[in-house]
Every structure is written in C-alpha cells, then in structure tokens.
C-alpha cells in the first residue's frame, strides 16, 4: 500500500521501541536523522525493514552495545543506515545473508530464536520498491545495513 510519508519521522518513532535496550542492557543508540524525508512507499513494509535491521544490529552487536542509526539525503534519495560494532560478517558469507533460511553461525550472539527469514523478507520488500540496499561488513569491526528510497520531488 503505497503512500506518502516522512521516513525520518517513522524512524524516530520506531527507535523509541528500543529504549528498553538502553535501560536494561546499556545499549547506546546514536541517531543522525534529517528533519524530514518524504518518500512514496509502503510504510508498514519499510517499518518492517528498519526493525529487522535494528534487531539484527542489537543481536550481533557483541560487547560494544552501540548502534548508529543515520539517514543522509543525496541525489534525490534518502539513505538509511544501521551500523553495529560487533563481530561482523565474514566476506565469504556476505553473498548468502539475503537468502531464505540462511543464518551465519555465531557463538557470541545475543539469544535469538530467528527463523532465518528476516533478511530474505527485507530483500523481497526492497525489491518490490525497486530500492537499492546492501551491507558492508568487516570481521571484528561490525556491519552496516542500508537501503535507499527516492525522495518525493516537490
């Protein structure tokens, strides 16, 4: 269901859901968002994408317990990034993480009962939006998951 909405506002509202991690688990969320970022997309599905990236960042943050959420507005697009400073993903596994049921075998991960469907669903949602998306990661340095949506031109 495509509608016009403020992506920056959506993310600000969603981040509030994660306050419990700050209070209970000493997580630090650093947030860099523009005042507004109007896009035309399926708001519920984009919300799902963002929450998947946040959940993964929390689960794979390791001992750092720091997550940076940022959005930049460039070339007519809003680029949203969620960065953790955990163990990262080995380069040989990066190509598989978007596949259904694929889970990177990790020993030092927060308890997660995930099905391995999250990133494949994210991929499907973003593909349906013709959105650009990806991940950059380095072992022992963390991962940055991102997606871009076109801004509504005034």
C-alpha positions in Angstrom: 0.0 0.0 0.0 2.0 2.9 -1.3 1.5 6.3 0.5 3.5 9.5 1.0 5.1 9.6 4.5 8.0 11.1 6.4 10.7 8.3 6.6 12.7 10.3 9.2 9.6 10.6 11.4 8.9 6.9 11.0 12.4 6.0 12.1 12.3 8.4 15.1 9.1 6.8 16.3 10.4 3.2 15.8 13.7 4.0 17.7 11.6 4.6 20.8 10.7 0.9 20.8 14.3 0.1 21.6 14.6 2.3 24.7 14.3 -0.9 26.8 17.7 -2.0 25.5 19.2 1.3 26.6 17.8 0.9 30.1 18.1 -2.8 30.6 21.2 -3.7 28.6 23.2 -0.5 28.5 22.9 -0.1 24.7 23.8 3.2 23.2 21.9 4.4 20.1 23.4 7.3 18.3 20.9 8.8 15.9 21.5 11.2 12.9 18.4 12.0 11.0 17.3 14.9 8.9 14.3 16.9 10.0 12.1 15.4 7.2 12.5 12.9 4.4 9.3 12.5 2.4 9.0 9.2 0.4 6.4 7.3 -1.5 6.4 3.7 -0.3 4.6 1.1 1.8 5.0 2.5 5.2 4.3 -0.8 7.1 6.8 -2.7 5.0 9.5 -0.1 5.3 8.9 -0.1 9.0 9.4 -3.9 8.9 12.7 -3.4 7.0 14.0 -0.9 9.6 13.0 -3.0 12.5 14.8 -6.1 11.0 18.0 -4.1 10.6 17.7 -2.8 14.2 17.0 -6.3 15.7 20.0 -7.7 13.8 22.2 -4.9 15.0 21.2 -5.5 18.6 21.6 -9.2 18.3 25.0 -9.1 16.6 26.5 -6.0 18.4 28.6 -8.2 20.7 30.1 -6.4 23.7 30.1 -3.0 22.1 26.3 -2.5 22.6 26.5 0.5 20.3 24.3 1.1 17.2 24.4 4.1 14.9 21.2 4.9 13.0 21.7 7.5 10.3 20.0 9.0 7.2 21.5 11.1 4.5 19.7 12.9 1.7 21.7 12.8 -1.5 20.9 12.7 -5.2 17.2 12.7 -4.6 17.3 9.7 -2.3 17.1 9.0 1.5 19.7 6.5 2.5 19.1 4.9 5.9 21.9 3.0 7.6 22.0 0.9 10.7 25.5 0.2 11.9 26.7 -2.1 14.7 30.2 -2.7 16.1 30.0 -6.4 16.7 31.7 -9.4 15.2 30.8 -8.5 11.6 30.2 -11.0 8.8 33.0 -12.8 7.0 33.2 -11.8 3.4 32.6 -15.4 2.3 29.1 -15.3 4.0 28.0 -11.8 2.7 26.6 -13.1 -0.5 24.3 -15.6 1.3 22.8 -13.4 4.0 19.8 -12.3 1.9 18.9 -16.0 1.2 15.9 -17.6 2.8 16.8 -19.6 6.0 20.4 -18.6 5.9 21.9 -17.9 9.3 25.5 -17.1 10.0 26.8 -19.4 12.6 27.8 -17.2 15.6 28.9 -18.2 19.1 28.8 -14.8 20.8 25.4 -13.5 19.8 22.5 -12.4 22.0 19.9 -15.1 22.3 17.9 -15.1 19.1 15.2 -17.6 18.0 15.1 -16.2 14.5 14.0 -18.4 11.6 16.5 -17.1 9.1 13.7 -15.4 7.1 14.3 -11.8 8.2 16.8 -10.6 5.5 15.1 -12.6 2.7 11.8 -10.8 3.6 13.7 -7.5 3.7 15.2 -8.3 0.2 11.7 -9.0 -1.2 10.2 -5.8 0.3 13.0 -3.7 -1.0 13.0 -5.4 -4.4 9.3 -4.6 -4.7 10.1 -1.0 -4.0 12.9 -1.0 -6.6 15.1 0.2 -3.8 18.8 0.0 -3.6 20.1 -1.8 -0.5 23.1 -3.7 0.8 25.5 -4.4 3.6 29.2 -3.6 4.3 30.9 -5.6 7.0 34.3 -6.5 8.3 35.1 -9.3 10.7 35.6 -8.0 14.3 34.5 -4.4 13.2 30.7 -4.8 12.7 28.2 -4.4 9.9 26.3 -1.6 8.3 23.0 -2.5 6.6 21.4 0.2 4.4 18.6 1.0 2.0 17.7 3.9 -0.2 14.3 5.3 -1.3 13.7 8.1 -3.7 12.6 11.3 -2.1 9.3 12.9 -3.2 10.1 15.8 -5.5 8.2 18.9 -4.8 
